[in-house]
């Protein structure tokens, strides 16, 4: 298991666009199976989480992440999960496996497949989980860890993400110190690992 840190994209960066198939389109029935950035224009805040099924770092935070999403989606925050792992070499992260995971865990947000890995490249995503929080203007206000816990340690609680969302919703900016996320490296297809992940 290769462990890496997030690249910490520059704050203020506009949210890169995406249009990806949802493994669980029924979660926010919008008439088709794809979801794009503009589908969530009405949200006050957008949280994009690069995640997957098999990574122990994602599994460690998963239940707490779902709790945070359920809580903050009631306050105008939209969550989107994206899996960019190579599904051929990591079948646990295949589209069908994503759909099964979203169904079994009752994901409250769309879980999207980035099979081409282009979206991960444009977001400079490096690990799972890798978390990006965009304000109402869709510029980057927070990127980094869910909390300070790690697998085989304390129970995950999402303190960092919760604080960032509270600050953003209450004041319009995030002033807290931001720490890199840490987790399994994104499983890039052979010979296509981008420079930011090297």
Secondary structure by P-SEA (a helix, b strand, c coil): cbbbbbcccccccccccbbbbbccccccccccccccccccccccbbbbbbccccccccccaaaaaaaaaaaaaaacbbbbbbbcccccccccccaaaaaaaaaaacccbbbbbcccaaaaaaaccccccbbbbbcccccccccccccccccccccccaaaaaaaaaaaacccccccbbbbbbcccccccccccccccc
